[in-house]
Amino acid sequence: MKEIPASVPIVSVIIPLYNGGKFIGATLSSVLEQTYTLFEIIVIDDGSTDNGPSIVAGVSRDHPGMVRMITHSDHANHGIAASRNLGIRNAKGSLIAFIDQDDLWVPQKLEKQVNALEKFPDASLVYARTAFIDDEGQAQKFNGRYSTYGQGISGKSQNVFGKLIDEDFIPNLTVLVRKSCLERVNYLEEGPHYEYEDWLLLSKLAYFFDFLFIPEVLASWRVHENNFSAKIFYSGQFSRAEEHCTVALFSYLLKDSAANEPAVRRYLRGRIWRLFLRAKSWGAGPQLLEEHTSNLQRAFPEHYRTVQRAWWCSRILPQFLASGLRRLRRRFVGV
């Protein structure tokens, strides 16, 4: 049995738990099998009604000092963002890692990432590629096309904000980030469901800090019918989620005294155009496009003309052409 004193973890692993009894045992095992040992696991029970908490309690008894479970004060369901925030605030480590209740890590994940941050002290966050697996742990392709996910330039730390707000290319389950950086951006925003809370947090961090990429598959993202991220993708909520992410991100940056307002507004104009392009490429109809228009104009009245022009172009642009333009841009601009 592997044990470490609870007072010395360098890494705190944050795992929100909501009715995840089917997979949480395998997830915990993949973390406990890490070759790097100076970590703690914090599981946040988000109002589960299944056997997930009892499974975690059993693992905690077998690994004292390494695994602990906490709950919200009212024992209710508050969502992924609120649960992660609760875990971060209770974390003892100076580095924070995220993994969901159904995903897996390769054994060398933490060791390689901690070493990378030591080698590149100017980097505040390190991430890698992830593979996709199904309910049974077998490799599969996401949306029938993608066998892995995660892009970047390896060998150096860099600011990726301008690229990250175009496309989310960072798998959250591979992230290792300095806790002080999360404190700088006030943790995750606890907004509505389907909010792209990962993309929002990473975008805030990317504005102020440099990231580092390891071009290896260090995790497995389990995609199944109850997977939260898959629900966003297949439910049609991704367009509204991106709108919320856009409003929350740029409202935050425009209020931050350390941000360069002219540059932020320039990024915002580009983000508005790409939001409408993506919405149309995924088949958004006139009503949803008008909804985006109204909400963006309300949030950013100074950019009324940009929103109007993007909306008008999205109305007349055929979906197949919007999809083609998006694929072309991703292929040649890259990350």
FENJO-V828052 format. One record per residue. N is the residue number from 1. RES is the residue in three letters. SS is DSSP state (h for helix, s for strand, l for the rest). Layout:
BEGIN
((N & RES & SS) (N & RES & SS))
END
This chain:
BEGIN
((1 & MET & l) (2 & LYS & l) (3 & GLU & l) (4 & ILE & l) (5 & PRO & l) (6 & ALA & l) (7 & SER & l) (8 & VAL & l) (9 & PRO & l) (10 & ILE & l) (11 & VAL & s) (12 & SER & s) (13 & VAL & s) (14 & ILE & s) (15 & ILE & s) (16 & PRO & s) (17 & LEU & s) (18 & TYR & l) (19 & ASN & l) (20 & GLY & l) (21 & GLY & l) (22 & LYS & l) (23 & PHE & l) (24 & ILE & h) (25 & GLY & h) (26 & ALA & h) (27 & THR & h) (28 & LEU & h) (29 & SER & h) (30 & SER & h) (31 & VAL & h) (32 & LEU & h) (33 & GLU & l) (34 & GLN & l) (35 & THR & l) (36 & TYR & l) (37 & THR & l) (38 & LEU & l) (39 & PHE & s) (40 & GLU & s) (41 & ILE & s) (42 & ILE & s) (43 & VAL & s) (44 & ILE & s) (45 & ASP & s) (46 & ASP & l) (47 & GLY & l) (48 & SER & l) (49 & THR & l) (50 & ASP & l) (51 & ASN & l) (52 & GLY & h) (53 & PRO & h) (54 & SER & h) (55 & ILE & h) (56 & VAL & h) (57 & ALA & h) (58 & GLY & h) (59 & VAL & h) (60 & SER & h) (61 & ARG & h) (62 & ASP & h) (63 & HIS & l) (64 & PRO & l) (65 & GLY & l) (66 & MET & l) (67 & VAL & s) (68 & ARG & s) (69 & MET & s) (70 & ILE & s) (71 & THR & s) (72 & HIS & l) (73 & SER & l) (74 & ASP & l) (75 & HIS & l) (76 & ALA & l) (77 & ASN & l) (78 & HIS & l) (79 & GLY & l) (80 & ILE & h) (81 & ALA & h) (82 & ALA & h) (83 & SER & h) (84 & ARG & h) (85 & ASN & h) (86 & LEU & h) (87 & GLY & h) (88 & ILE & h) (89 & ARG & h) (90 & ASN & l) (91 & ALA & l) (92 & LYS & l) (93 & GLY & l) (94 & SER & l) (95 & LEU & s) (96 & ILE & s) (97 & ALA & s) (98 & PHE & s) (99 & ILE & l) (100 & ASP & l) (101 & GLN & l) (102 & ASP & l) (103 & ASP & l) (104 & LEU & s) (105 & TRP & s) (106 & VAL & l) (107 & PRO & l) (108 & GLN & l) (109 & LYS & h) (110 & LEU & h) (111 & GLU & h) (112 & LYS & h) (113 & GLN & h) (114 & VAL & h) (115 & ASN & h) (116 & ALA & h) (117 & LEU & h) (118 & GLU & h) (119 & LYS & h) (120 & PHE & l) (121 & PRO & l) (122 & ASP & l) (123 & ALA & s) (124 & SER & s) (125 & LEU & s) (126 & VAL & s) (127 & TYR & s) (128 & ALA & s) (129 & ARG & s) (130 & THR & s) (131 & ALA & s) (132 & PHE & s) (133 & ILE & s) (134 & ASP & l) (135 & ASP & l) (136 & GLU & l) (137 & GLY & l) (138 & GLN & l) (139 & ALA & s) (140 & GLN & l) (141 & LYS & l) (142 & PHE & s) (143 & ASN & l) (144 & GLY & l) (145 & ARG & l) (146 & TYR & s) (147 & SER & l) (148 & THR & s) (149 & TYR & s) (150 & GLY & l) (151 & GLN & l) (152 & GLY & l) (153 & ILE & l) (154 & SER & s) (155 & GLY & l) (156 & LYS & l) (157 & SER & l) (158 & GLN & s) (159 & ASN & l) (160 & VAL & l) (161 & PHE & h) (162 & GLY & h) (163 & LYS & h) (164 & LEU & h) (165 & ILE & l) (166 & ASP & l) (167 & GLU & l) (168 & ASP & l) (169 & PHE & l) (170 & ILE & l) (171 & PRO & l) (172 & ASN & h) (173 & LEU & h) (174 & THR & h) (175 & VAL & l) (176 & LEU & s) (177 & VAL & s) (178 & ARG & s) (179 & LYS & h) (180 & SER & h) (181 & CYS & h) (182 & LEU & h) (183 & GLU & h) (184 & ARG & h) (185 & VAL & l) (186 & ASN & l) (187 & TYR & l) (188 & LEU & l) (189 & GLU & l) (190 & GLU & l) (191 & GLY & l) (192 & PRO & l) (193 & HIS & l) (194 & TYR & l) (195 & GLU & l) (196 & TYR & l) (197 & GLU & h) (198 & ASP & h) (199 & TRP & h) (200 & LEU & h) (201 & LEU & h) (202 & LEU & h) (203 & SER & h) (204 & LYS & h) (205 & LEU & h) (206 & ALA & h) (207 & TYR & h) (208 & PHE & h) (209 & PHE & l) (210 & ASP & s) (211 & PHE & s) (212 & LEU & s) (213 & PHE & s) (214 & ILE & s) (215 & PRO & s) (216 & GLU & s) (217 & VAL & s) (218 & LEU & s) (219 & ALA & s) (220 & SER & s) (221 & TRP & s) (222 & ARG & s) (223 & VAL & l) (224 & HIS & l) (225 & GLU & l) (226 & ASN & l) (227 & ASN & l) (228 & PHE & h) (229 & SER & h) (230 & ALA & h) (231 & LYS & h) (232 & ILE & h) (233 & PHE & h) (234 & TYR & h) (235 & SER & h) (236 & GLY & l) (237 & GLN & l) (238 & PHE & h) (239 & SER & h) (240 & ARG & h) (241 & ALA & h) (242 & GLU & h) (243 & GLU & h) (244 & HIS & h) (245 & CYS & h) (246 & THR & h) (247 & VAL & h) (248 & ALA & h) (249 & LEU & h) (250 & PHE & h) (251 & SER & h) (252 & TYR & h) (253 & LEU & h) (254 & LEU & h) (255 & LYS & h) (256 & ASP & l) (257 & SER & l) (258 & ALA & l) (259 & ALA & l) (260 & ASN & l) (261 & GLU & h) (262 & PRO & h) (263 & ALA & h) (264 & VAL & h) (265 & ARG & h) (266 & ARG & h) (267 & TYR & h) (268 & LEU & h) (269 & ARG & h) (270 & GLY & h) (271 & ARG & h) (272 & ILE & h) (273 & TRP & h) (274 & ARG & h) (275 & LEU & h) (276 & PHE & h) (277 & LEU & h) (278 & ARG & h) (279 & ALA & h) (280 & LYS & h) (281 & SER & h) (282 & TRP & l) (283 & GLY & l) (284 & ALA & l) (285 & GLY & l) (286 & PRO & h) (287 & GLN & h) (288 & LEU & h) (289 & LEU & h) (290 & GLU & h) (291 & GLU & h) (292 & HIS & h) (293 & THR & h) (294 & SER & h) (295 & ASN & h) (296 & LEU & h) (297 & GLN & h) (298 & ARG & h) (299 & ALA & h) (300 & PHE & l) (301 & PRO & h) (302 & GLU & h) (303 & HIS & h) (304 & TYR & h) (305 & ARG & h) (306 & THR & h) (307 & VAL & h) (308 & GLN & h) (309 & ARG & h) (310 & ALA & h) (311 & TRP & h) (312 & TRP & h) (313 & CYS & h) (314 & SER & h) (315 & ARG & h) (316 & ILE & h) (317 & LEU & l) (318 & PRO & l) (319 & GLN & h) (320 & PHE & h) (321 & LEU & h) (322 & ALA & h) (323 & SER & h) (324 & GLY & h) (325 & LEU & h) (326 & ARG & h) (327 & ARG & h) (328 & LEU & h) (329 & ARG & h) (330 & ARG & h) (331 & ARG & h) (332 & PHE & h) (333 & VAL & h) (334 & GLY & l) (335 & VAL & l))
END
